[in-house]
């Protein structure tokens, strides 16, 4: 009897401990770095929690508006008024699902007035019946506006998901990543910029390595020198520049993440323009062009001994690649194009991990929609990549929820392939994922963009020392 009571007591204690841990995980407080009680607003923040909806089904998404200071922190006591507009076939309700009286309406543009309450205002956005795109924007005088482009898919879109969920666990991807996308570097150097650490001129790649970075990410465009390309007449981020940069990365002893844009210009959720050289091709030829181009780039890198340690087949591809054929509204064709790129990667080196990268850090439901539909259509990959910019992708709580959900559902490692703010905290979130599913993170353009690690003269800022501590904690354990 005593033994039975002891067993019951132990079971109760274990259960209580498990529940306590579960509650602790759910109630993690991000306020210490993400929110401030008061401050000077600089920008409006707009998060649409789904940016892909089906027309004609009454599908909806939550919309969250707030304001942030110059450090991307939400200001909790902000009470300002703003206008929110929808351009296109959609309607906006308040958080209680009540109709709101428009401030103005003209053609496809409807504008409403609203106010923040304790720093936040939420809405419900309901999709209309016409496939295409529409825009949601929040604006107010004196602050940067914020907007989202929503893609409305045909009502006939066939929803699919893998036959078995959650998927069996995939192998972990090594080594873990503390990375930096420095694709601007050749252009900066050509403009005469130099980099310094404590007053000593140092090669930028070596400088990053000295502070704990172990991965460099490089974007590559098909023909950036084209007149409508990323770098007309100069070819920055083209094949030749990528080969040269890859040699520098290799010489520094760092790993390379190669980011295929499959465009002559920037590729992101709002634009995935087909390369000029592929215009007019039928779909079979288009698939072959994408596969051959991927193979050509990787073959050149392999020939000089600089094959990447990881490859992205597309950049921020939640709305697809190589439009219009590869738009998410054509899921079978999108899957075929992705499979063509993956096949070229597998041929170059079967052990080289392939990432699928979405700009959906806080949009959990949409990320599940995308991965379900692509996996069910046979797209093979190894790493889940996410962009997280708080101005568009919600709160750190949202990012944490997305990463946990995707890692558990698909059994794959997760990487925050683009971020800028909250440098330490992003890594802490990633590397704390259960089962070691956090593969790492990669800061976007820290040499010269808005949340950079260097001043205008190339001097390393004190903030770079965050990465010394991150490397000691997560790479050398």
Residue pairs with C-beta under 8 A, 6 or more apart in sequence:
28 397
28 400
30 395
30 396
30 397
30 425
33 73
33 396
33 422
33 425
34 73
34 74
34 390
34 395
34 396
34 422
34 425
35 73
35 74
35 75
35 76
35 119
36 69
36 73
36 74
36 75
36 76
37 75
37 76
37 77
38 75
38 76
38 77
39 69
39 73
39 75
40 69
40 70
41 67
41 68
41 69
41 75
41 78
41 80
41 143
42 67
42 68
42 69
42 70
42 143
42 144
43 67
43 68
43 143
43 144
43 146
43 391
44 65
44 66
44 67
44 82
44 138
44 139
44 140
44 143
44 144
44 145
44 146
45 64
45 65
45 66
45 67
45 68
45 74
45 146
45 390
45 391
46 63
46 64
46 65
46 136
46 137
46 138
46 146
46 147
46 148
46 391
46 392
47 63
47 64
47 148
47 362
47 392
47 393
47 394
47 395
47 398
48 61
48 62
48 63
48 125
48 136
48 148
48 150
48 363
49 61
49 62
49 63
49 64
49 362
49 363
49 364
49 365
49 366
49 394
49 398
50 59
50 61
50 150
50 363
50 365
50 366
50 369
51 61
51 148
51 149
51 150
51 151
51 269
51 318
51 319
51 360
51 363
51 366
52 150
52 151
52 153
52 318
52 319
52 328
52 366
52 369
52 370
53 59
53 60
53 61
53 127
53 150
53 151
53 152
53 153
54 127
54 152
54 153
54 154
54 155
54 157
55 89
55 127
55 128
55 129
55 130
55 131
55 152
55 153
55 154
55 155
56 129
56 155
57 127
57 155
58 126
58 127
59 126
59 127
60 124
60 125
60 126
60 127
61 124
61 125
61 150
62 122
62 123
62 124
62 125
63 84
63 92
63 122
63 123
63 124
63 125
63 136
64 120
64 121
64 122
64 394
65 82
65 84
65 114
65 116
65 120
65 121
65 122
65 123
65 138
65 146
66 74
66 75
66 78
66 116
66 119
66 120
66 121
67 74
67 75
67 78
67 80
67 116
67 119
67 143
68 74
68 75
68 390
68 391
69 75
71 421
72 390
72 391
72 420
72 421
72 422
72 451
74 119
74 120
74 390
74 395
75 119
76 118
76 119
77 118
77 119
78 116
78 119
79 115
79 116
79 117
79 118
79 119
80 115
80 116
80 140
81 113
81 114
81 115
81 116
81 140
82 113
82 114
82 115
82 116
82 121
82 138
82 139
82 140
83 103
83 111
83 112
83 113
83 114
83 138
83 139
83 140
84 92
84 111
84 112
84 114
84 123
84 136
84 137
84 138
84 139
85 109
85 110
85 111
85 112
85 135
85 136
85 137
85 139
86 92
86 109
86 110
86 125
86 134
86 135
86 136
87 108
87 109
87 134
87 135
87 137
88 108
88 128
88 130
88 132
88 133
88 134
88 135
88 150
88 152
89 108
89 127
89 128
89 129
89 130
89 132
89 134
89 152
90 125
90 126
90 127
90 128
90 134
90 136
90 150
90 152
91 125
91 126
91 128
92 100
92 110
92 112
92 123
92 124
92 125
92 126
92 136
93 99
93 100
93 123
93 124
93 125
93 126
94 100
94 114
94 123
94 124
95 121
95 122
95 123
95 124
97 124
100 112
100 114
101 112
102 110
102 111
102 112
103 111
103 112
103 113
104 110
104 111
105 111
108 134
114 121
114 123
115 121
125 136
125 150
127 150
127 152
128 134
128 152
129 155
130 152
131 152
131 153
131 154
131 155
131 329
132 151
132 152
133 149
133 150
133 151
133 152
134 149
134 150
134 152
135 147
135 148
135 149
135 150
136 147
136 148
136 150
137 145
137 146
137 147
137 148
138 145
138 146
138 147
139 145
146 391
146 392
148 392
149 269
149 270
151 319
151 327
151 328
151 329
153 328
153 329
154 329
157 329
157 331
158 331
159 369
159 372
159 373
160 331
160 372
160 373
160 376
160 377
161 372
161 373
161 375
161 376
162 372
162 375
162 376
163 376
165 409
166 408
166 409
166 410
166 411
167 375
167 409
167 410
167 411
167 412
168 411
169 411
169 435
170 382
170 410
170 411
170 412
170 413
172 413
172 436
172 437
172 439
173 310
173 353
173 382
173 383
173 413
173 439
175 214
175 255
175 475
176 431
176 438
176 439
176 440
176 474
176 475
177 214
177 215
177 255
177 257
177 310
177 415
177 439
177 440
177 441
177 442
178 212
178 213
178 214
178 215
178 427
178 440
178 441
178 467
178 470
178 471
178 474
178 475
179 213
179 214
179 215
179 216
179 217
179 255
179 257
179 440
179 441
179 442
179 443
180 208
180 213
180 215
180 216
180 217
180 442
180 443
180 446
181 216
181 217
181 218
181 219
181 259
181 418
181 442
181 443
181 444
181 445
182 204
182 205
182 208
182 216
182 217
182 218
182 445
182 446
182 447
183 217
183 218
183 219
183 237
183 245
183 445
184 445
184 447
184 448
185 204
185 205
185 245
185 447
186 236
186 241
186 244
186 245
187 231
187 236
188 447
188 448
189 204
193 448
193 458
194 201
194 458
195 201
195 202
195 203
195 204
195 207
195 447
195 454
195 458
195 459
195 460
196 202
196 457
196 458
196 459
196 460
197 207
197 210
197 211
197 460
198 460
199 459
202 210
203 248
203 252
204 447
205 216
205 248
205 249
205 252
205 254
206 252
207 460
208 216
208 446
208 467
209 252
209 253
209 254
211 460
211 464
211 465
211 467
211 468
211 471
212 467
212 468
212 469
212 470
212 471
212 472
212 475
213 254
213 467
213 471
214 254
214 255
214 471
214 475
215 254
215 255
215 256
215 257
215 309
215 310
215 440
215 442
216 245
216 249
216 254
216 255
216 256
216 257
217 256
217 257
217 258
217 259
217 417
217 442
218 237
218 242
218 245
218 246
218 249
218 256
218 257
218 258
218 259
219 237
219 259
219 261
219 315
220 237
220 238
220 239
220 242
220 258
220 259
220 260
220 261
220 297
221 229
221 230
221 231
221 237
221 238
221 261
221 263
221 264
221 265
222 261
222 262
222 263
222 264
222 275
222 277
222 278
222 293
223 229
223 238
223 264
223 275
223 276
223 277
224 230
224 231
224 234
224 235
224 236
224 237
224 238
224 264
224 265
225 231
225 232
225 233
225 234
225 235
225 238
226 232
226 264
226 276
228 264
228 265
228 276
229 264
229 265
229 276
230 236
230 237
230 264
230 265
230 266
231 237
231 238
235 241
239 296
239 297
239 300
242 258
242 297
242 301
243 300
243 301
243 304
243 306
246 256
246 258
246 301
246 304
246 306
246 308
247 304
247 306
249 255
249 256
249 306
250 256
250 305
250 306
255 308
255 309
255 310
256 306
256 308
256 309
256 310
257 308
257 309
257 310
257 311
257 312
257 355
257 417
257 442
258 297
258 301
258 308
258 310
258 311
258 312
259 312
259 315
259 357
259 417
260 294
260 297
260 311
260 312
260 313
260 314
260 315
260 341
261 267
261 314
261 315
262 272
262 275
262 290
262 293
262 314
262 321
262 322
262 341
263 271
263 272
263 273
263 274
263 275
263 322
264 273
264 275
264 276
265 271
265 273
267 273
267 314
267 315
267 316
267 317
267 321
268 315
268 316
268 359
269 316
269 318
269 319
269 359
270 319
272 317
272 319
272 320
272 321
272 322
272 323
272 326
272 327
273 323
274 322
274 323
274 325
275 322
277 289
278 286
278 289
278 290
278 322
281 289
283 325
283 333
283 336
286 322
286 325
286 337
287 336
287 337
287 340
288 340
290 322
290 337
290 340
290 341
291 340
291 341
291 343
291 344
292 344
294 313
294 340
294 341
294 344
294 345
295 344
295 347
295 348
298 307
298 308
298 311
298 344
298 345
298 348
298 349
299 348
301 307
301 308
302 348
302 349
307 348
307 349
307 352
308 352
309 352
309 353
310 352
310 353
310 354
310 355
310 383
311 345
311 352
311 353
311 354
311 355
312 354
312 355
312 356
312 357
312 385
312 417
313 338
313 341
313 342
313 345
313 354
313 355
313 356
313 381
314 321
314 338
314 341
314 356
314 357
315 357
316 357
316 358
316 359
316 387
316 418
317 338
317 356
317 357
317 358
318 328
318 358
318 359
318 360
318 366
318 367
318 370
319 327
319 328
320 326
320 327
320 328
320 329
320 330
320 334
321 334
321 337
321 338
322 337
324 330
325 333
325 337
326 333
326 334
326 337
326 338
327 334
328 334
328 370
331 373
331 374
331 377
332 377
334 374
335 373
335 374
335 377
335 378
335 379
338 356
338 374
338 379
339 378
339 379
339 380
342 354
342 379
342 380
342 381
345 352
345 354
346 352
346 354
346 380
353 382
353 383
354 380
354 381
354 382
354 383
355 381
355 382
355 383
355 384
355 385
355 415
355 417
356 371
356 374
356 379
356 381
356 383
356 384
356 385
357 385
357 386
357 387
357 417
357 418
358 367
358 370
358 384
358 385
358 386
358 387
359 386
359 387
359 392
359 393
359 418
360 366
360 367
360 370
360 386
360 387
360 393
360 402
361 386
361 387
361 388
361 389
361 393
361 394
361 398
361 399
361 402
361 416
361 419
362 388
362 393
362 394
362 395
362 398
362 399
362 401
362 402
363 393
363 394
363 398
363 402
364 398
364 401
364 402
364 405
364 406
367 386
367 402
367 405
367 406
368 405
368 406
368 409
371 384
371 406
371 409
371 410
375 410
381 412
382 412
382 413
383 412
383 413
383 414
383 415
383 439
384 406
384 407
384 410
384 412
384 413
384 414
384 415
385 414
385 415
385 416
385 417
386 399
386 402
386 403
386 414
386 415
386 416
386 417
386 418
387 393
387 416
387 417
387 418
387 419
388 399
388 416
388 418
388 419
388 426
389 418
389 419
389 420
389 421
390 396
390 421
390 422
393 399
396 422
396 425
396 429
399 416
399 426
399 429
400 429
403 414
403 416
403 429
403 430
403 433
403 437
403 438
404 433
404 434
406 412
406 414
407 413
407 414
407 433
407 434
407 435
407 437
407 438
408 434
412 437
413 437
413 438
413 439
414 430
414 433
414 437
414 438
414 439
415 430
415 438
415 439
415 440
415 441
415 442
416 426
416 429
416 430
416 440
416 441
416 442
417 441
417 442
418 442
418 443
418 444
419 426
419 441
419 442
419 443
419 444
420 443
420 444
420 449
420 450
420 451
421 451
423 443
423 463
423 466
423 467
424 466
424 469
424 470
426 441
427 440
427 441
427 470
427 474
429 438
430 438
430 439
430 440
430 441
431 438
431 440
431 473
431 474
432 438
440 474
443 453
445 452
446 452
446 453
446 454
447 453
447 454
448 454
452 461
453 460
453 461
453 463
453 464
454 460
454 461
454 464
455 461
